[in-house]
């Protein structure tokens, strides 16, 4: 096993969840933490302050400060529909409900405004914006949608985007001959293989996410690279049969290895084909995305 592989394996085993590894991937304890937050989130019209305290407890478990946790809570409430479109958000009321300062509320609303979830206008105040105005490529919004009422639509849409982005990235990467990135991709496959043998699903999934991020980087297209967060988010929130390559398996590992081999030989068509074989498509997507054919 290479030094990089050994380092990543050791790092992944040294903490309970959410470690930073060689690629500094974003990591969230999604299922348990968000389930707790959703249970804590009562309708906006609730009268008690326990909502604010519960929100802080859930957010603190993920290492978020007051500002980050308020963004998280309000964002989830907007995306879930608890705070509907054109709903006025009064900073003083938010501060009282969540027991946070005016500064925290103001900064949190600015973040939500940057994500397209709210708008602030003179003499009108801050209001929730319709879905058509949201930045649906924002990783936080992807997360909130993936664990809210729109979870099925979000995961299907992510699968469709991946089907468009990643085969193209594989084709382009084969034509660039980036030996340094190809070596790192090979390291990720090695890590995945060792993790699968050890039954270490956490390390496997992190190496998998790193693999896909590196592949998009290897494509040499800065605009395409800007979309790499979509792929990372899709891998993190898959949780169902939408994307199957985050599940340890011999077939998955073989397809990853085929991609690396195709890149090394500069075979663009083979790299694209291997990526299409790797992506497992949800049945709802088959109307839009045809199943890949073996060549």
The 8 nearest C-alpha neighbors of each residue, nearest first, counted from 0:
[[1, 4, 5, 2, 189, 190, 3, 193],
 [2, 0, 4, 3, 5, 186, 189, 6],
 [1, 3, 5, 4, 6, 0, 7, 186],
 [4, 2, 6, 1, 5, 7, 186, 21],
 [5, 3, 1, 190, 7, 6, 2, 8],
 [4, 6, 2, 8, 3, 7, 9, 1],
 [7, 5, 3, 9, 4, 8, 2, 10],
 [8, 6, 10, 4, 9, 5, 11, 3],
 [7, 9, 5, 11, 6, 10, 4, 12],
 [10, 8, 6, 12, 7, 11, 5, 13],
 [11, 9, 7, 13, 12, 8, 6, 20],
 [10, 12, 8, 9, 13, 202, 7, 18],
 [11, 13, 9, 10, 14, 8, 15, 202],
 [14, 12, 10, 11, 9, 15, 18, 8],
 [15, 13, 16, 12, 11, 18, 10, 17],
 [14, 16, 13, 17, 12, 18, 11, 28],
 [17, 15, 14, 18, 28, 27, 26, 11],
 [16, 18, 26, 27, 28, 19, 15, 14],
 [19, 17, 16, 20, 11, 14, 26, 10],
 [18, 20, 23, 24, 17, 21, 25, 22],
 [19, 21, 23, 22, 18, 7, 24, 10],
 [20, 22, 23, 7, 19, 24, 3, 209],
 [21, 23, 24, 20, 209, 19, 212, 213],
 [24, 22, 19, 20, 21, 25, 18, 209],
 [25, 23, 22, 19, 26, 20, 209, 205],
 [24, 26, 23, 27, 19, 17, 231, 18],
 [27, 25, 17, 24, 28, 18, 19, 235],
 [26, 28, 29, 17, 25, 61, 16, 235],
 [29, 27, 32, 30, 31, 16, 17, 26],
 [30, 28, 27, 33, 32, 31, 236, 34],
 [29, 31, 33, 32, 34, 28, 146, 35],
 [30, 32, 34, 33, 29, 35, 28, 36],
 [33, 31, 35, 34, 29, 30, 28, 36],
 [32, 34, 36, 35, 29, 30, 31, 37],
 [33, 35, 37, 31, 36, 32, 30, 38],
 [36, 34, 38, 33, 32, 37, 39, 31],
 [35, 37, 33, 39, 38, 34, 57, 40],
 [38, 36, 40, 34, 39, 35, 33, 75],
 [39, 37, 35, 36, 40, 34, 41, 33],
 [38, 40, 36, 37, 53, 41, 35, 50],
 [41, 39, 37, 38, 36, 50, 42, 54],
 [40, 42, 39, 43, 45, 50, 38, 44],
 [43, 41, 44, 45, 81, 40, 82, 76],
 [44, 42, 45, 41, 81, 82, 76, 40],
 [43, 45, 42, 46, 41, 47, 81, 82],
 [46, 44, 43, 42, 47, 41, 50, 48],
 [45, 47, 44, 48, 96, 43, 49, 50],
 [48, 46, 49, 45, 50, 96, 51, 44],
 [47, 49, 50, 96, 51, 97, 52, 46],
 [48, 50, 52, 51, 47, 53, 97, 96],
 [51, 49, 48, 53, 52, 54, 40, 39],
 [97, 50, 52, 54, 49, 53, 48, 96],
 [51, 53, 49, 55, 54, 50, 56, 97],
 [54, 52, 56, 50, 55, 51, 39, 49],
 [53, 55, 51, 57, 52, 56, 50, 58],
 [54, 56, 58, 52, 53, 57, 59, 51],
 [55, 57, 53, 59, 54, 58, 52, 60],
 [58, 56, 54, 60, 55, 59, 36, 53],
 [59, 57, 68, 55, 60, 61, 63, 56],
 [58, 60, 62, 56, 61, 63, 57, 55],
 [59, 61, 58, 57, 62, 56, 63, 32],
 [60, 62, 59, 58, 63, 57, 27, 28],
 [61, 63, 59, 60, 64, 58, 68, 67],
 [64, 62, 59, 67, 58, 61, 68, 65],
 [63, 65, 67, 66, 68, 62, 59, 58],
 [66, 64, 68, 67, 69, 63, 55, 103],
 [65, 67, 69, 103, 64, 68, 107, 70],
 [68, 66, 70, 64, 63, 69, 65, 71],
 [67, 69, 71, 58, 65, 70, 66, 63],
 [70, 68, 72, 71, 66, 67, 73, 65],
 [69, 71, 67, 107, 68, 73, 72, 74],
 [72, 70, 68, 74, 69, 73, 75, 67],
 [71, 73, 69, 75, 74, 70, 68, 76],
 [74, 72, 76, 70, 75, 71, 69, 77],
 [75, 73, 71, 77, 76, 72, 70, 78],
 [76, 74, 78, 72, 73, 77, 143, 79],
 [75, 77, 81, 73, 79, 74, 78, 82],
 [78, 76, 82, 74, 80, 75, 79, 81],
 [77, 79, 75, 80, 76, 74, 144, 143],
 [80, 78, 76, 77, 147, 81, 75, 148],
 [81, 79, 83, 82, 77, 78, 76, 84],
 [82, 80, 76, 79, 42, 77, 83, 43],
 [81, 83, 77, 80, 76, 86, 84, 43],
 [84, 82, 80, 86, 81, 77, 85, 127],
 [83, 85, 127, 129, 128, 86, 82, 126],
 [84, 86, 127, 126, 128, 87, 83, 129],
 [85, 87, 127, 126, 84, 83, 82, 88],
 [88, 86, 126, 125, 85, 89, 127, 124],
 [89, 87, 125, 126, 90, 86, 93, 127],
 [88, 90, 92, 91, 93, 87, 125, 124],
 [91, 89, 93, 92, 94, 104, 88, 101],
 [92, 90, 94, 93, 89, 95, 101, 104],
 [91, 93, 95, 89, 94, 90, 96, 88],
 [94, 92, 90, 96, 95, 91, 97, 89],
 [95, 93, 99, 91, 98, 92, 97, 96],
 [94, 96, 98, 92, 93, 97, 91, 99],
 [97, 95, 93, 48, 94, 98, 51, 92],
 [51, 98, 96, 94, 99, 95, 93, 48],
 [99, 97, 95, 94, 96, 51, 100, 48],
 [100, 98, 94, 97, 103, 101, 95, 104],
 [101, 99, 103, 102, 94, 104, 98, 95],
 [100, 102, 104, 103, 105, 94, 99, 90],
 [101, 103, 105, 100, 104, 106, 99, 107],
 [104, 102, 100, 106, 66, 101, 105, 107],
 [105, 103, 101, 107, 102, 106, 108, 90],
 [104, 106, 102, 108, 107, 103, 101, 109],
 [105, 107, 109, 103, 108, 104, 102, 110],
 [108, 106, 104, 110, 70, 109, 105, 66],
 [107, 109, 111, 105, 110, 106, 112, 104],
 [110, 108, 112, 106, 107, 111, 113, 105],
 [109, 111, 113, 107, 112, 108, 106, 114],
 [112, 110, 108, 114, 113, 116, 109, 117],
 [111, 113, 117, 109, 115, 114, 110, 118],
 [112, 114, 110, 115, 111, 109, 116, 117],
 [115, 113, 111, 112, 134, 116, 133, 110],
 [114, 116, 133, 112, 113, 134, 132, 117],
 [117, 115, 128, 133, 111, 114, 112, 127],
 [118, 116, 127, 112, 128, 126, 115, 111],
 [119, 117, 125, 126, 112, 128, 127, 120],
 [118, 120, 125, 124, 126, 117, 121, 123],
 [119, 121, 123, 124, 122, 125, 118, 126],
 [120, 122, 123, 124, 119, 125, 118, 126],
 [121, 123, 124, 120, 119, 125, 126, 87],
 [124, 122, 120, 121, 125, 119, 126, 87],
 [123, 125, 120, 119, 122, 121, 126, 87],
 [124, 126, 119, 88, 118, 87, 120, 117],
 [127, 125, 87, 85, 86, 117, 118, 88],
 [126, 128, 117, 85, 84, 86, 116, 118],
 [127, 129, 117, 84, 116, 85, 132, 126],
 [130, 128, 84, 131, 132, 127, 133, 85],
 [129, 131, 133, 132, 128, 116, 84, 78],
 [130, 132, 129, 133, 128, 134, 135, 115],
 [131, 133, 130, 115, 129, 128, 134, 116],
 [134, 132, 115, 130, 116, 135, 131, 114],
 [135, 133, 114, 136, 115, 137, 132, 140],
 [134, 136, 137, 133, 140, 141, 138, 114],
 [137, 135, 134, 138, 141, 229, 140, 226],
 [136, 138, 140, 135, 139, 134, 141, 114],
 [139, 137, 141, 140, 136, 142, 232, 228],
 [140, 138, 142, 141, 137, 143, 71, 74],
 [139, 141, 143, 142, 137, 138, 144, 135],
 [140, 142, 138, 144, 139, 143, 145, 137],
 [143, 141, 139, 145, 140, 144, 138, 146],
 [142, 144, 140, 146, 145, 141, 75, 147],
 [143, 145, 147, 141, 146, 149, 142, 150],
 [146, 144, 150, 142, 143, 153, 147, 141],
 [147, 145, 150, 144, 143, 142, 148, 149],
 [146, 148, 144, 149, 150, 79, 145, 143],
 [147, 149, 150, 79, 146, 144, 151, 145],
 [150, 148, 152, 147, 144, 151, 153, 145],
 [149, 151, 145, 153, 147, 146, 148, 152],
 [152, 150, 154, 153, 149, 155, 145, 148],
 [151, 153, 155, 149, 154, 150, 156, 145],
 [154, 152, 150, 156, 151, 155, 145, 149],
 [153, 155, 157, 151, 156, 152, 150, 158],
 [154, 156, 158, 152, 157, 153, 151, 159],
 [157, 155, 159, 153, 158, 154, 152, 160],
 [158, 156, 154, 160, 159, 155, 233, 161],
 [157, 159, 155, 161, 156, 160, 241, 162],
 [158, 160, 156, 162, 157, 161, 155, 163],
 [161, 159, 157, 163, 162, 158, 164, 156],
 [160, 162, 164, 158, 163, 159, 165, 157],
 [161, 163, 159, 160, 164, 165, 158, 166],
 [162, 164, 160, 161, 165, 159, 166, 167],
 [165, 163, 161, 167, 162, 166, 160, 168],
 [164, 166, 168, 167, 161, 162, 163, 169],
 [165, 167, 271, 169, 168, 274, 164, 275],
 [168, 166, 170, 165, 169, 164, 171, 271],
 [167, 169, 165, 218, 171, 215, 166, 170],
 [170, 168, 166, 172, 271, 270, 167, 171],
 [171, 169, 267, 271, 167, 168, 173, 172],
 [172, 170, 218, 168, 174, 173, 169, 167],
 [171, 173, 218, 217, 169, 175, 174, 170],
 [174, 172, 262, 265, 267, 171, 170, 175],
 [173, 175, 172, 171, 265, 176, 267, 170],
 [176, 174, 172, 177, 173, 171, 218, 219],
 [175, 177, 178, 174, 173, 265, 172, 262],
 [178, 176, 179, 180, 175, 181, 217, 172],
 [177, 179, 181, 180, 176, 182, 263, 183],
 [178, 180, 182, 181, 177, 183, 184, 176],
 [181, 179, 183, 182, 178, 177, 184, 217],
 [180, 182, 178, 184, 183, 179, 177, 185],
 [181, 183, 185, 179, 180, 184, 178, 186],
 [182, 184, 186, 180, 185, 181, 187, 179],
 [185, 183, 181, 187, 186, 182, 210, 180],
 [184, 186, 182, 188, 183, 187, 181, 189],
 [187, 185, 183, 189, 184, 188, 190, 4],
 [186, 188, 190, 184, 206, 189, 185, 210],
 [189, 187, 191, 185, 186, 190, 192, 256],
 [188, 190, 186, 192, 187, 191, 193, 185],
 [191, 189, 187, 4, 193, 188, 192, 194],
 [192, 190, 203, 188, 194, 189, 193, 195],
 [193, 191, 189, 195, 190, 194, 188, 196],
 [192, 194, 196, 190, 195, 191, 189, 197],
 [195, 193, 199, 197, 191, 196, 203, 192],
 [196, 194, 198, 192, 197, 193, 247, 199],
 [195, 197, 193, 194, 198, 192, 199, 191],
 [196, 198, 194, 199, 195, 193, 200, 192],
 [197, 199, 195, 196, 200, 194, 247, 193],
 [200, 198, 194, 197, 201, 202, 195, 203],
 [199, 201, 203, 202, 198, 204, 247, 194],
 [202, 200, 204, 203, 199, 205, 11, 194],
 [201, 203, 205, 204, 200, 199, 11, 194],
 [202, 204, 191, 200, 206, 201, 194, 205],
 [205, 203, 207, 201, 245, 206, 202, 200],
 [206, 204, 208, 202, 207, 203, 209, 201],
 [205, 207, 209, 203, 187, 208, 204, 210],
 [208, 206, 204, 210, 205, 209, 203, 245],
 [207, 209, 205, 211, 210, 206, 231, 204],
 [208, 210, 206, 212, 207, 211, 213, 205],
 [211, 209, 207, 213, 208, 212, 184, 187],
 [210, 212, 214, 208, 213, 209, 215, 207],
 [211, 213, 209, 215, 214, 210, 227, 208],
 [214, 212, 216, 210, 211, 215, 209, 217],
 [215, 213, 217, 211, 216, 212, 210, 218],
 [214, 216, 218, 168, 217, 212, 213, 224],
 [215, 217, 213, 214, 218, 224, 219, 212],
 [216, 218, 214, 172, 219, 215, 213, 180],
 [219, 217, 172, 171, 168, 215, 216, 220],
 [218, 220, 217, 216, 221, 172, 175, 171],
 [221, 219, 223, 222, 218, 224, 216, 215],
 [220, 222, 224, 223, 225, 219, 216, 218],
 [223, 221, 225, 224, 220, 226, 219, 227],
 [222, 224, 220, 225, 221, 226, 215, 227],
 [225, 223, 221, 227, 226, 222, 216, 215],
 [224, 226, 222, 223, 227, 221, 228, 220],
 [227, 225, 224, 228, 223, 229, 222, 230],
 [226, 228, 224, 229, 230, 225, 212, 231],
 [229, 227, 231, 226, 230, 232, 138, 225],
 [230, 228, 232, 227, 231, 226, 233, 136],
 [229, 231, 233, 227, 232, 228, 234, 161],
 [230, 232, 228, 234, 233, 229, 208, 235],
 [231, 233, 235, 229, 230, 234, 228, 236],
 [234, 232, 230, 236, 231, 235, 237, 157],
 [235, 233, 231, 237, 232, 236, 230, 245],
 [234, 236, 232, 233, 237, 231, 238, 26],
 [235, 237, 233, 238, 234, 232, 145, 142],
 [238, 236, 234, 239, 233, 235, 242, 241],
 [239, 237, 236, 240, 235, 241, 242, 234],
 [238, 240, 237, 241, 242, 243, 154, 236],
 [239, 241, 242, 281, 243, 238, 280, 237],
 [242, 240, 281, 239, 280, 158, 237, 154],
 [243, 241, 279, 240, 237, 244, 278, 280],
 [242, 244, 279, 245, 246, 240, 241, 278],
 [245, 243, 246, 251, 242, 277, 278, 279],
 [244, 246, 204, 243, 207, 234, 247, 242],
 [247, 245, 244, 243, 248, 204, 200, 251],
 [248, 246, 195, 245, 200, 203, 251, 249],
 [249, 247, 251, 250, 252, 246, 195, 244],
 [248, 250, 252, 251, 253, 247, 192, 195],
 [251, 249, 253, 252, 248, 254, 277, 247],
 [252, 250, 254, 248, 253, 249, 244, 277],
 [251, 253, 249, 255, 250, 254, 248, 256],
 [252, 254, 256, 250, 255, 251, 249, 257],
 [253, 255, 257, 251, 256, 252, 277, 273],
 [256, 254, 252, 258, 257, 253, 251, 259],
 [255, 257, 253, 259, 254, 258, 260, 252],
 [258, 256, 254, 260, 255, 259, 261, 253],
 [257, 259, 270, 261, 255, 256, 260, 273],
 [258, 260, 256, 262, 257, 261, 263, 185],
 [261, 259, 257, 263, 262, 258, 256, 264],
 [262, 260, 270, 266, 258, 264, 263, 259],
 [261, 263, 173, 265, 259, 264, 260, 266],
 [262, 264, 260, 261, 265, 259, 181, 176],
 [265, 263, 261, 262, 266, 260, 173, 176],
 [264, 266, 173, 262, 263, 174, 261, 267],
 [267, 265, 261, 269, 264, 268, 173, 262],
 [268, 266, 170, 173, 270, 269, 265, 271],
 [269, 267, 271, 270, 266, 272, 170, 261],
 [268, 270, 272, 266, 271, 267, 261, 273],
 [271, 269, 258, 261, 267, 273, 169, 268],
 [270, 272, 166, 170, 268, 274, 169, 269],
 [273, 271, 269, 275, 274, 270, 268, 276],
 [274, 272, 276, 270, 275, 271, 258, 254],
 [273, 275, 277, 271, 276, 272, 166, 270],
 [276, 274, 272, 277, 278, 273, 166, 291],
 [277, 275, 273, 274, 278, 291, 272, 254],
 [278, 276, 274, 275, 254, 273, 279, 251],
 [279, 277, 275, 276, 280, 242, 274, 244],
 [278, 280, 243, 242, 277, 241, 281, 244],
 [279, 281, 241, 278, 242, 282, 284, 158],
 [280, 282, 241, 284, 283, 240, 279, 285],
 [283, 281, 285, 284, 280, 286, 241, 240],
 [282, 284, 281, 285, 286, 155, 280, 287],
 [285, 283, 282, 286, 287, 281, 288, 280],
 [284, 286, 288, 287, 282, 289, 283, 290],
 [285, 287, 284, 288, 283, 289, 282, 290],
 [286, 288, 285, 284, 289, 159, 283, 290],
 [287, 289, 285, 284, 286, 290, 159, 162],
 [290, 288, 285, 291, 287, 286, 284, 280],
 [289, 291, 288, 292, 285, 280, 276, 275],
 [292, 290, 276, 275, 289, 293, 272, 288],
 [293, 291, 294, 290, 276, 272, 275, 289],
 [292, 294, 291, 276, 272, 273, 290, 275],
 [293, 292, 272, 269, 291, 273, 268, 276]]
